Amino acid sequence: MAFLLEVLIGGLLAGIMYTMVALGFVLIYKASGVFNFAQGAMVLFAALTFVTLSEHGLAFPWALAASVAVMLALGVTIERVVLRPLVNAAPMALFLATLGLAFVLEGFAQLIYGTQVHGLELGISDAPIRSLPIEVSKLDLFAAGVAAALVAALGVLFQTTRAGVGLRAVADDPVAAVAVGLDLQRLWAIAWGGAGVVALVAGLLWGARVGVQFSLSLVVLKALPVLIIGGFSSIGGVIAGGLIVGASEKLAEVYVGSHVGGGIETWFPYVLAVGFLIARPTGLFGERLVERV
């Protein structure tokens, strides 16, 4: 029982790490209806920006503040240069634009930061806490706290602020939102700037775990099952989806993988995602689209 609990908690905490990336997708999709495939590249770019500034002697608070400014500027620039000209384009065109943007960002990052692997220290050890009866990583607990604070902040943004209400209105019906006087371009800029900051938080946590390297952008693939299971438009949904994915992949690897040769942790979440696509395409908390004709 103690081993089962340890595996389960480890999986739940790993799922929170996936949630950190998925939150960036939800922020953009909830605000504009765009599936931002470039979110993984933004995570990589943010981590490279921070670690490069740190390696050049900038103290942690200043490197963090400068990285936040860079990611805010990057998000606003993406909205202005890429999304604004495609405001009335088909959803597939917008998706392909973000797919191309992912490759552009990776190439730009390689051009200005190089291709070497960097270590990233946040001052928090990844070692387990010895005082607990089960092994729980200090970094995982810190990530859980950061995720909780980030979710709370996004919840407040969407539920209580004028900008958040405006973002929800734009996502539901852009034409009607513009008709009642909402500034579509300003709201999209806020959403993309926020996604840049979320990418920075995810990049720091993942960089501290696996190092800052170009494969970091592939963490976006771990976020896809989370989004499918939780729902693309629900902040609470991605939390639930992340916990389900993290727990299920660890339990499957330990209790099922030993009977089939192992290695199922990498693909088992996609089996769950396919099941949800068949049974509940909108995810656990996704909003059903109702069209009247």
Backbone bond lengths (Angstrom), bond angles and torsions (degrees), N, CA, C in turn:
res aa  C-N    CA-C-N  psi(-1)  N-CA   C-N-CA  omega(-1)  CA-C   N-CA-C  phi
1 M - - - 1.461 - - 1.530 111.38 -
2 A 1.327 116.26 -38.92 1.458 119.90 179.41 1.524 110.25 -64.99
3 F 1.342 116.19 -39.25 1.466 119.76 179.06 1.527 110.65 -67.34
4 L 1.333 117.10 -42.39 1.458 120.94 177.27 1.525 110.78 -59.20
5 L 1.316 116.85 -43.82 1.461 121.24 179.70 1.520 111.01 -63.86
6 E 1.323 116.06 -38.81 1.470 119.90 179.48 1.519 110.99 -66.03
7 V 1.346 116.81 -43.07 1.466 120.40 178.14 1.520 110.66 -63.83
8 L 1.344 115.85 -42.61 1.461 120.59 -178.12 1.526 111.52 -64.06
9 I 1.323 116.73 -46.54 1.469 120.39 -179.55 1.523 110.28 -65.62
10 G 1.329 116.50 -40.48 1.469 119.59 177.25 1.516 111.51 -60.79
11 G 1.340 116.39 -39.35 1.454 119.71 178.23 1.509 112.55 -68.05
12 L 1.338 116.52 -41.26 1.468 120.06 178.80 1.527 111.07 -62.11
13 L 1.323 116.51 -41.61 1.462 119.90 179.92 1.528 111.11 -69.09
14 A 1.345 116.52 -35.28 1.465 119.34 175.28 1.525 110.27 -65.57
15 G 1.333 116.14 -37.28 1.460 119.76 177.95 1.507 112.63 -62.38
16 I 1.321 117.23 -32.57 1.462 120.61 177.53 1.524 110.15 -64.13
17 M 1.328 117.13 -35.27 1.466 120.16 177.10 1.531 110.35 -64.10
18 Y 1.339 117.51 -38.66 1.463 119.99 176.89 1.530 110.52 -66.09
19 T 1.327 114.90 -36.59 1.460 120.16 -179.60 1.518 111.55 -60.79
20 M 1.337 117.38 -35.23 1.460 120.85 -178.74 1.524 111.72 -58.62
21 V 1.335 116.08 -36.44 1.466 119.58 177.81 1.518 110.29 -77.03
22 A 1.339 116.77 -41.26 1.466 120.86 -176.87 1.521 112.07 -63.37
23 L 1.332 117.96 -29.34 1.459 120.39 -179.71 1.528 112.07 -60.24
24 G 1.318 116.88 -35.03 1.459 119.96 178.08 1.525 111.72 -64.00
25 F 1.339 116.43 -39.49 1.464 120.55 176.31 1.529 110.69 -61.68
26 V 1.339 115.48 -46.92 1.460 120.18 -176.52 1.521 110.62 -63.03
27 L 1.316 117.58 -40.51 1.462 120.97 -178.76 1.521 111.00 -58.86
28 I 1.335 116.92 -44.94 1.461 120.51 179.75 1.526 111.05 -71.91
29 Y 1.328 116.57 -44.85 1.465 119.76 -176.41 1.526 111.20 -66.84
30 K 1.322 116.83 -39.75 1.458 121.12 -179.15 1.521 111.43 -67.23
31 A 1.337 115.52 -29.60 1.463 119.41 -177.01 1.520 113.69 -90.28
32 S 1.348 116.59 -30.53 1.460 118.21 -172.62 1.518 114.53 -134.94
33 G 1.335 117.47 -6.53 1.455 119.80 -178.79 1.515 113.52 74.81
34 V 1.335 117.96 15.08 1.460 122.91 -178.63 1.528 108.99 -102.48
35 F 1.336 116.27 130.42 1.457 120.52 173.47 1.525 108.00 -86.32
36 N 1.323 116.74 107.40 1.454 122.56 -172.77 1.525 111.14 -87.79
37 F 1.322 116.80 90.05 1.459 120.22 -179.70 1.525 111.86 -69.03
38 A 1.323 118.00 -12.86 1.459 121.53 179.49 1.523 112.76 -81.66
39 Q 1.329 118.82 2.33 1.456 120.30 -177.19 1.522 111.87 -60.63
40 G 1.323 117.50 -37.76 1.464 120.07 177.31 1.515 112.41 -63.15
41 A 1.332 117.10 -40.70 1.459 120.61 177.00 1.522 111.04 -66.56
42 M 1.331 117.27 -33.29 1.465 120.54 176.22 1.533 110.85 -67.45
43 V 1.325 116.87 -37.51 1.470 120.65 174.87 1.521 110.28 -60.29
44 L 1.327 116.67 -46.82 1.468 121.50 178.42 1.521 110.90 -61.26
45 F 1.326 117.77 -47.67 1.462 121.88 -177.43 1.522 110.74 -61.82
46 A 1.328 116.50 -40.65 1.463 120.51 -179.77 1.521 111.13 -64.60
47 A 1.337 116.71 -45.28 1.460 120.45 -179.92 1.524 111.12 -64.00
48 L 1.325 117.11 -41.52 1.468 120.58 179.05 1.526 110.91 -65.15
49 T 1.321 117.07 -38.41 1.460 120.41 178.20 1.523 110.84 -61.49
50 F 1.331 116.49 -49.08 1.459 120.32 -178.17 1.530 111.74 -63.95
51 V 1.325 117.46 -47.33 1.461 119.69 -174.83 1.528 110.70 -69.32
52 T 1.326 117.76 -31.84 1.468 120.31 177.75 1.524 110.63 -68.58
53 L 1.320 117.08 -43.41 1.463 120.65 177.17 1.527 110.66 -62.51
54 S 1.322 116.95 -40.62 1.469 121.08 179.66 1.522 111.01 -65.07
55 E 1.329 117.38 -42.10 1.458 121.15 -179.17 1.523 112.22 -68.87
56 H 1.314 117.07 -20.47 1.466 120.77 176.85 1.528 112.30 -90.90
57 G 1.324 116.70 14.35 1.455 121.01 171.01 1.505 116.57 95.78
58 L 1.329 118.04 3.36 1.459 119.68 -179.90 1.533 109.28 -77.45
59 A 1.305 116.51 132.33 1.463 120.64 179.69 1.527 110.41 -63.63
60 F 1.336 115.49 155.61 1.467 120.88 -174.38 1.530 113.19 -52.34
61 P 1.328 120.25 -50.16 1.478 118.68 -177.90 1.523 112.67 -61.26
62 W 1.342 116.18 -39.45 1.461 119.33 -178.75 1.525 110.83 -72.81
63 A 1.324 117.69 -37.87 1.463 120.73 177.12 1.521 110.54 -64.38
64 L 1.332 116.00 -38.82 1.458 120.31 178.63 1.530 110.71 -66.89
65 A 1.333 116.81 -45.78 1.467 120.19 179.63 1.527 111.18 -62.53
66 A 1.328 116.56 -42.26 1.464 119.97 178.97 1.523 111.03 -65.42
67 S 1.327 117.28 -38.20 1.467 120.88 179.21 1.520 110.77 -66.72
68 V 1.335 117.15 -39.04 1.461 120.73 176.23 1.528 109.75 -60.62
69 A 1.334 116.58 -44.44 1.467 120.15 179.65 1.530 110.97 -62.66
70 V 1.341 116.73 -41.66 1.469 120.50 179.73 1.524 110.77 -63.38
71 M 1.339 117.41 -43.79 1.461 119.94 -177.18 1.526 111.74 -72.04
72 L 1.332 117.24 -33.70 1.465 119.49 173.19 1.527 110.38 -62.09
73 A 1.327 115.76 -46.09 1.460 120.31 179.51 1.524 111.07 -64.21
74 L 1.338 116.98 -39.84 1.459 120.47 179.25 1.525 110.79 -63.59
75 G 1.336 116.46 -46.03 1.451 119.69 -179.91 1.521 112.12 -61.06
76 V 1.326 117.47 -45.33 1.468 121.19 179.58 1.531 110.29 -64.79
77 T 1.330 117.41 -38.95 1.464 120.70 179.13 1.521 111.31 -64.83
78 I 1.340 116.85 -41.71 1.468 120.40 177.88 1.521 110.54 -60.15
79 E 1.322 115.91 -43.99 1.464 119.29 179.36 1.519 111.36 -61.71
80 R 1.314 116.57 -43.22 1.462 121.00 -175.34 1.528 111.47 -72.52
81 V 1.338 117.34 -41.53 1.466 121.11 -172.39 1.529 112.29 -87.46
82 V 1.332 117.03 -38.72 1.467 120.80 -172.73 1.521 112.21 -101.04
83 L 1.340 117.59 -50.74 1.464 120.21 -172.24 1.521 113.34 -81.45
84 R 1.307 118.00 -38.02 1.462 119.59 -174.86 1.524 112.78 -61.42
85 P 1.350 119.57 -42.60 1.468 118.44 177.33 1.532 113.16 -66.30
86 L 1.339 117.50 -18.06 1.462 121.22 -177.61 1.523 112.08 -107.09
87 V 1.309 117.33 23.98 1.455 120.92 -172.02 1.522 112.66 -59.25
88 N 1.328 118.78 -31.96 1.467 121.82 -179.03 1.521 112.67 -107.03
89 A 1.327 116.11 14.24 1.463 120.21 -177.67 1.522 110.67 -77.75
90 A 1.331 115.86 165.00 1.459 122.05 178.27 1.527 109.72 -67.71
91 P 1.328 117.92 152.88 1.471 120.91 179.37 1.528 113.07 -55.19
92 M 1.342 117.80 -36.96 1.458 119.74 179.88 1.522 111.08 -65.59
93 A 1.325 117.63 -36.53 1.464 120.62 177.92 1.518 110.71 -64.79
94 L 1.324 116.83 -40.01 1.462 120.86 177.86 1.524 111.18 -65.85
95 F 1.326 116.64 -41.12 1.464 119.94 177.77 1.527 111.01 -62.41
96 L 1.329 117.08 -45.40 1.460 120.74 179.93 1.527 110.94 -64.45
97 A 1.335 116.39 -32.87 1.462 119.83 177.29 1.526 110.55 -64.44
98 T 1.334 117.40 -43.20 1.472 119.64 178.87 1.516 110.94 -70.68
99 L 1.343 117.71 -31.12 1.471 120.21 175.70 1.520 110.55 -63.98
100 G 1.335 116.47 -45.86 1.464 119.47 176.30 1.509 111.54 -64.82
101 L 1.333 117.12 -36.60 1.455 121.37 178.65 1.529 111.27 -61.16
102 A 1.325 117.00 -35.37 1.466 120.51 179.08 1.532 110.45 -59.52
103 F 1.334 116.97 -44.99 1.459 120.37 -179.89 1.532 111.17 -69.18
104 V 1.330 116.58 -36.67 1.465 119.83 178.23 1.529 110.31 -63.34
105 L 1.328 117.21 -44.61 1.468 121.01 -179.84 1.523 111.36 -63.82
106 E 1.326 116.91 -41.81 1.464 119.28 178.74 1.527 110.82 -63.80
107 G 1.322 116.79 -42.57 1.461 119.79 178.41 1.522 111.88 -65.54
108 F 1.334 117.01 -40.22 1.458 121.19 178.43 1.526 110.46 -65.11
109 A 1.324 116.76 -40.69 1.463 120.43 177.94 1.525 111.05 -63.33
110 Q 1.323 116.44 -41.62 1.462 119.91 177.83 1.523 110.97 -64.19
111 L 1.331 116.94 -35.62 1.458 121.38 -178.60 1.525 111.95 -66.80
112 I 1.334 117.46 -42.63 1.462 119.48 -173.62 1.535 113.20 -97.15
113 Y 1.342 117.78 -22.71 1.463 119.60 -176.72 1.524 113.63 -111.66
114 G 1.325 118.18 -12.33 1.456 120.33 -177.05 1.519 111.92 83.70
115 T 1.333 115.65 -176.91 1.465 120.48 -174.44 1.527 113.55 -113.78
116 Q 1.315 117.87 3.12 1.455 119.63 -177.07 1.528 111.70 -70.99
117 V 1.324 115.06 154.77 1.463 121.49 178.90 1.529 108.67 -84.83
118 H 1.321 116.71 138.21 1.459 122.29 -179.28 1.532 109.52 -118.11
119 G 1.314 115.31 143.71 1.452 119.79 167.88 1.516 109.75 -89.04
120 L 1.316 116.42 148.63 1.460 120.26 -178.23 1.522 108.41 -131.24
121 E 1.321 115.37 120.72 1.458 121.21 -179.97 1.518 109.96 -112.01
122 L 1.323 115.45 124.76 1.458 120.80 176.87 1.517 111.80 -103.02
123 G 1.330 116.83 4.52 1.457 120.47 -177.82 1.515 113.22 81.10
124 I 1.334 116.98 10.78 1.466 121.95 -179.68 1.522 108.02 -123.00
125 S 1.307 116.81 121.87 1.453 121.45 -177.10 1.528 110.90 -72.96
126 D 1.336 115.31 148.80 1.459 120.94 174.57 1.524 111.26 -90.00
127 A 1.330 116.31 6.25 1.464 120.86 -179.33 1.530 110.04 -74.65
128 P 1.335 117.26 153.47 1.471 119.78 179.83 1.521 112.00 -72.01
129 I 1.313 115.79 154.45 1.464 121.67 176.47 1.524 108.31 -80.66
130 R 1.322 117.13 116.52 1.457 121.36 -173.04 1.522 113.05 -73.59
131 S 1.314 117.90 -21.55 1.461 120.17 -175.58 1.524 113.05 -76.63
132 L 1.354 117.34 -12.24 1.454 121.09 -179.83 1.526 110.60 -90.33
133 P 1.331 117.89 152.02 1.462 120.12 179.84 1.525 113.36 -68.48
134 I 1.329 117.66 -20.06 1.457 121.95 175.76 1.515 108.91 -122.77
135 E 1.343 116.10 159.36 1.455 120.45 -177.11 1.527 110.65 -82.20
136 V 1.319 115.14 116.86 1.467 121.57 177.14 1.520 107.86 -130.11
137 S 1.321 116.48 127.81 1.457 121.31 -177.26 1.525 111.27 -71.02
138 K 1.319 115.92 138.84 1.463 120.82 175.76 1.537 110.84 -62.39
139 L 1.338 115.83 -39.51 1.464 119.25 179.88 1.518 111.00 -65.40
140 D 1.338 117.30 -38.12 1.460 120.52 178.45 1.528 111.16 -64.22
141 L 1.321 116.26 -41.96 1.474 119.24 178.15 1.521 111.26 -65.09
142 F 1.330 116.05 -39.66 1.464 119.90 177.18 1.522 110.23 -63.69
143 A 1.346 117.35 -42.31 1.460 121.26 178.45 1.521 110.82 -61.97
144 A 1.335 116.64 -38.55 1.465 120.20 178.43 1.524 110.59 -62.72
145 G 1.323 116.78 -41.89 1.460 120.12 178.02 1.513 112.16 -65.20
146 V 1.337 116.82 -41.47 1.464 120.96 178.38 1.527 110.47 -64.05
147 A 1.341 116.14 -42.17 1.460 120.25 179.47 1.522 110.92 -62.17
148 A 1.331 116.35 -42.19 1.466 119.90 178.89 1.520 111.25 -61.93
149 A 1.341 116.80 -43.08 1.461 120.47 179.14 1.528 111.14 -65.47
150 L 1.344 116.46 -39.05 1.465 120.56 -178.91 1.527 110.87 -67.80
151 V 1.324 116.01 -42.54 1.469 119.97 178.50 1.529 110.45 -63.10
152 A 1.325 116.27 -42.30 1.469 119.96 178.37 1.525 110.72 -61.60
153 A 1.332 116.67 -42.77 1.464 120.49 -179.79 1.531 111.17 -63.93
154 L 1.348 116.84 -43.01 1.460 119.82 179.26 1.532 110.97 -67.82
155 G 1.336 116.21 -36.32 1.456 119.19 176.50 1.519 112.21 -61.59
156 V 1.326 115.62 -43.67 1.463 120.13 177.34 1.529 110.21 -63.55
157 L 1.338 116.50 -40.92 1.467 120.59 -179.81 1.522 111.23 -58.56
158 F 1.335 117.06 -49.62 1.455 120.43 -173.98 1.522 113.72 -78.49
159 Q 1.322 117.90 -25.83 1.455 120.05 -172.58 1.529 113.99 -97.99
160 T 1.327 117.87 -29.30 1.463 119.01 -169.33 1.524 114.58 -120.84
161 T 1.321 119.14 -16.85 1.459 119.93 -176.76 1.530 111.03 -97.73
162 R 1.314 115.66 155.02 1.463 120.78 178.06 1.521 110.94 -62.36
163 A 1.337 115.81 -40.23 1.464 119.29 179.17 1.523 110.95 -63.74
164 G 1.340 116.63 -41.81 1.453 120.20 -179.93 1.518 113.02 -64.41
165 V 1.336 116.19 -44.14 1.470 120.33 176.79 1.529 110.12 -62.82
166 G 1.327 115.76 -38.49 1.460 119.55 177.61 1.520 112.18 -64.86
167 L 1.338 116.63 -39.65 1.462 120.51 178.02 1.528 110.97 -62.45
168 R 1.322 116.60 -41.33 1.461 120.06 178.96 1.526 110.85 -65.76
169 A 1.309 116.02 -39.10 1.459 119.72 179.33 1.522 111.40 -65.78
170 V 1.321 116.34 -41.57 1.461 120.95 179.12 1.517 110.70 -63.60
171 A 1.338 117.01 -40.19 1.461 120.37 179.38 1.520 111.66 -65.25
172 D 1.341 117.13 -36.75 1.465 120.59 -179.13 1.522 112.14 -71.46
173 D 1.324 116.71 -44.05 1.469 120.17 -177.59 1.526 109.16 -158.97
174 P 1.343 117.82 93.28 1.466 120.43 -177.15 1.528 113.36 -59.14
175 V 1.328 116.51 -39.23 1.463 119.54 -177.28 1.520 110.69 -64.98
176 A 1.341 116.18 -45.85 1.463 119.86 179.40 1.526 110.81 -66.10
177 A 1.351 117.23 -37.02 1.461 120.52 179.62 1.520 111.07 -62.86
178 V 1.329 116.08 -42.86 1.464 120.03 178.31 1.530 110.12 -66.82
179 A 1.329 116.47 -36.35 1.462 120.80 -178.16 1.523 112.38 -63.93
180 V 1.339 117.39 -30.02 1.466 119.81 179.97 1.527 112.01 -93.04
181 G 1.339 116.93 7.87 1.453 119.69 171.58 1.509 116.65 102.28
182 L 1.333 119.05 7.18 1.463 120.45 178.61 1.526 109.96 -75.96
183 D 1.329 115.13 141.15 1.465 121.54 179.83 1.524 108.23 -86.57
184 L 1.326 116.35 96.64 1.458 121.87 -175.56 1.524 112.11 -59.42
185 Q 1.312 116.85 -44.10 1.455 120.64 -175.83 1.532 111.26 -66.63
186 R 1.318 117.37 -40.69 1.460 120.07 178.51 1.526 111.36 -65.40
187 L 1.327 117.06 -40.76 1.464 120.82 -179.32 1.521 111.24 -67.02
188 W 1.327 116.99 -40.42 1.465 119.12 177.03 1.522 111.18 -65.85
189 A 1.330 117.24 -36.88 1.462 120.44 177.19 1.525 110.33 -62.67
190 I 1.347 117.57 -40.13 1.460 121.13 177.09 1.525 110.18 -62.12
191 A 1.338 117.01 -43.97 1.457 120.88 -178.62 1.525 111.45 -63.28
192 W 1.312 117.80 -45.08 1.460 120.71 -178.53 1.529 111.33 -71.28
193 G 1.321 117.43 -35.29 1.460 119.31 174.24 1.516 111.26 -64.06
194 G 1.344 116.55 -41.98 1.456 119.91 176.20 1.509 112.20 -62.99
195 A 1.336 117.65 -39.03 1.460 120.82 177.57 1.528 111.24 -63.20
196 G 1.341 116.50 -33.47 1.457 119.64 176.31 1.517 112.22 -65.16
197 V 1.336 117.04 -40.02 1.463 120.83 178.18 1.531 110.53 -68.12
198 V 1.336 117.13 -41.68 1.469 120.48 176.46 1.526 110.15 -61.22
199 A 1.334 117.27 -39.93 1.464 120.81 177.01 1.523 111.46 -61.33
200 L 1.330 117.17 -36.81 1.462 120.94 178.05 1.526 110.83 -64.27
201 V 1.319 117.51 -45.72 1.463 121.04 179.31 1.524 110.02 -60.63
202 A 1.337 117.03 -47.07 1.462 120.62 178.72 1.523 111.25 -63.29
203 G 1.331 116.95 -39.95 1.460 120.42 -179.78 1.520 112.90 -64.23
204 L 1.329 116.91 -38.79 1.463 120.19 178.66 1.524 111.27 -66.14
205 L 1.327 117.17 -44.11 1.460 120.46 -178.26 1.527 111.36 -69.19
206 W 1.325 116.93 -44.03 1.459 119.24 178.86 1.526 111.44 -70.99
207 G 1.336 117.09 -35.67 1.453 119.66 177.36 1.514 112.28 -64.20
208 A 1.345 116.54 -37.37 1.461 120.01 176.78 1.522 111.52 -67.32
209 R 1.333 117.11 -27.16 1.455 121.42 -178.27 1.536 112.50 -83.68
210 V 1.327 117.76 -48.09 1.466 120.97 -171.69 1.525 113.20 -117.13
211 G 1.347 118.02 -0.59 1.455 120.08 -175.57 1.517 110.62 89.54
212 V 1.317 116.41 156.30 1.466 121.50 -179.84 1.515 108.07 -94.09
213 Q 1.300 115.66 104.01 1.459 122.88 -179.22 1.523 108.30 -144.59
214 F 1.333 116.48 167.40 1.458 119.10 -172.08 1.522 113.01 -69.07
215 S 1.316 117.77 -21.48 1.461 119.74 174.68 1.524 111.68 -67.47
216 L 1.332 117.53 -10.53 1.462 121.39 179.17 1.527 111.04 -61.28
217 S 1.327 116.82 -29.04 1.464 119.56 -179.94 1.524 111.82 -66.35
218 L 1.330 117.65 -21.31 1.462 121.13 -179.68 1.517 112.53 -74.25
219 V 1.340 116.85 -7.17 1.464 119.21 176.62 1.520 110.58 -61.47
220 V 1.330 116.25 -17.50 1.456 120.30 176.50 1.526 110.95 -59.73
221 L 1.338 117.17 -30.23 1.462 120.04 -179.19 1.521 111.14 -68.13
222 K 1.331 117.13 -29.29 1.459 120.42 177.21 1.525 111.29 -72.67
223 A 1.321 116.04 -23.62 1.463 119.40 -178.72 1.518 112.51 -80.36
224 L 1.325 118.28 -20.73 1.460 120.61 -176.07 1.534 112.73 -62.48
225 P 1.346 119.82 -49.54 1.471 117.86 176.80 1.531 112.75 -60.81
226 V 1.330 116.36 -33.65 1.466 120.28 177.95 1.519 110.10 -61.32
227 L 1.319 116.85 -44.31 1.458 121.52 -179.24 1.520 111.86 -67.64
228 I 1.321 116.39 -41.08 1.465 120.29 -179.05 1.517 110.56 -65.46
229 I 1.325 116.43 -42.21 1.464 120.23 -177.56 1.526 111.23 -73.99
230 G 1.322 117.59 -43.54 1.453 120.73 -175.88 1.505 114.50 -82.71
231 G 1.332 116.61 -31.07 1.461 120.46 -176.12 1.520 110.75 111.49
232 F 1.321 116.43 134.06 1.459 121.47 -173.90 1.520 113.16 -70.71
233 S 1.320 117.74 -19.29 1.465 119.53 -173.22 1.523 113.33 -112.11
234 S 1.325 118.09 11.70 1.463 120.84 -174.51 1.526 111.11 -122.17
235 I 1.329 115.62 121.69 1.465 119.99 176.48 1.523 110.15 -67.71
236 G 1.335 116.73 -44.32 1.451 119.56 175.86 1.511 112.31 -64.01
237 G 1.336 116.19 -31.70 1.454 120.38 -179.95 1.510 113.09 -64.47
238 V 1.335 117.68 -39.78 1.459 118.69 -179.54 1.527 111.14 -70.82
239 I 1.321 117.12 -28.27 1.457 119.33 173.81 1.528 109.25 -63.52
240 A 1.344 116.43 -49.73 1.458 120.53 178.60 1.530 110.70 -62.44
241 G 1.339 116.56 -42.57 1.458 119.74 179.58 1.515 112.55 -63.36
242 G 1.334 116.59 -40.81 1.456 119.95 178.34 1.521 112.23 -63.28
243 L 1.327 116.36 -42.91 1.464 120.05 179.58 1.529 110.78 -64.96
244 I 1.335 116.53 -40.31 1.466 120.18 178.83 1.522 110.88 -64.88
245 V 1.320 116.85 -45.92 1.464 120.74 -179.07 1.527 110.77 -63.90
246 G 1.334 116.48 -48.22 1.460 119.48 -178.33 1.515 112.62 -61.41
247 A 1.333 117.14 -47.02 1.462 120.66 -178.42 1.516 111.49 -67.23
248 S 1.336 117.12 -43.68 1.467 119.99 -175.41 1.521 111.98 -67.54
249 E 1.334 117.83 -39.39 1.457 118.72 -178.44 1.518 112.08 -68.41
250 K 1.338 117.31 -36.56 1.463 119.87 178.16 1.529 111.28 -70.31
251 L 1.326 116.83 -44.25 1.458 120.49 179.39 1.527 110.72 -65.13
252 A 1.324 117.18 -40.24 1.462 120.16 179.11 1.528 111.14 -64.90
253 E 1.331 116.88 -41.31 1.469 119.74 -180.00 1.519 111.33 -63.94
254 V 1.330 117.15 -41.21 1.464 120.47 -175.99 1.524 111.74 -75.87
255 Y 1.337 116.75 -44.64 1.456 119.70 -170.10 1.534 114.22 -100.43
256 V 1.327 117.33 -18.29 1.456 120.00 178.14 1.522 111.05 -112.11
257 G 1.330 116.20 -37.36 1.462 119.87 -176.96 1.514 114.06 -59.76
258 S 1.320 116.64 -32.89 1.469 119.68 -179.62 1.523 112.46 -64.87
259 H 1.338 117.16 -20.23 1.462 120.74 -178.87 1.525 112.88 -95.17
260 V 1.331 116.97 -12.24 1.470 119.81 -177.55 1.525 111.84 -123.19
261 G 1.320 116.69 15.36 1.464 120.05 177.24 1.505 115.22 95.13
262 G 1.345 118.69 0.65 1.461 121.76 176.67 1.516 112.83 79.57
263 G 1.316 114.95 -179.99 1.454 121.37 176.78 1.511 114.82 79.10
264 I 1.344 118.43 15.23 1.466 118.98 -178.22 1.526 111.77 -88.96
265 E 1.322 117.24 -6.61 1.465 120.19 -178.53 1.511 112.07 -61.48
266 T 1.334 116.86 -32.31 1.465 120.08 -175.40 1.529 112.47 -75.26
267 W 1.327 117.99 -28.16 1.459 119.22 -175.49 1.527 114.55 -114.87
268 F 1.310 118.89 -11.12 1.457 120.19 -178.06 1.538 112.63 -61.29
269 P 1.347 120.22 -39.38 1.466 119.22 177.51 1.519 113.85 -57.75
270 Y 1.339 117.12 -30.56 1.454 119.62 179.76 1.526 111.56 -73.73
271 V 1.334 116.59 -29.15 1.464 119.88 173.25 1.534 109.18 -62.92
272 L 1.338 116.37 -45.38 1.459 120.18 176.44 1.523 111.18 -60.49
273 A 1.336 116.04 -42.52 1.469 120.19 -178.14 1.525 111.04 -62.64
274 V 1.341 117.31 -41.97 1.462 120.68 178.17 1.525 110.25 -62.66
275 G 1.338 116.37 -40.94 1.460 120.05 176.81 1.515 112.07 -59.64
276 F 1.339 116.99 -41.20 1.467 120.41 178.41 1.523 111.19 -68.64
277 L 1.334 117.34 -36.72 1.456 119.73 178.22 1.521 111.16 -62.51
278 I 1.326 116.30 -33.80 1.460 120.42 179.73 1.530 111.01 -77.03
279 A 1.343 115.94 -45.83 1.463 120.46 -173.60 1.520 113.40 -86.39
280 R 1.324 116.91 -37.88 1.473 120.85 -176.84 1.527 108.50 -146.99
281 P 1.317 118.56 84.21 1.467 121.82 -173.83 1.524 114.26 -59.67
282 T 1.327 118.55 -27.11 1.464 120.12 -178.70 1.522 112.71 -84.45
283 G 1.335 118.37 -2.01 1.462 121.00 -178.17 1.519 111.50 81.72
284 L 1.317 114.85 179.98 1.460 120.30 -175.80 1.522 112.60 -63.09
285 F 1.337 116.36 -42.55 1.456 120.28 -174.26 1.523 112.85 -122.06
286 G 1.321 116.65 11.56 1.460 119.70 -179.90 1.516 111.46 -69.57
287 E 1.311 115.94 152.86 1.461 121.43 -179.23 1.528 109.99 -86.62
288 R 1.329 115.66 128.77 1.457 120.09 176.73 1.526 109.95 -73.39
289 L 1.309 116.17 134.72 1.454 121.37 179.65 1.528 109.69 -87.57
290 V 1.311 116.49 118.88 1.457 121.54 179.77 1.523 108.31 -110.49
291 E 1.320 116.63 120.83 1.457 121.26 179.38 1.524 109.54 -115.34
292 R 1.309 116.50 131.41 1.448 121.37 177.16 1.525 109.30 -106.89
293 V 1.295 115.30 133.03 1.461 119.70 -178.78 1.532 109.50 -123.73
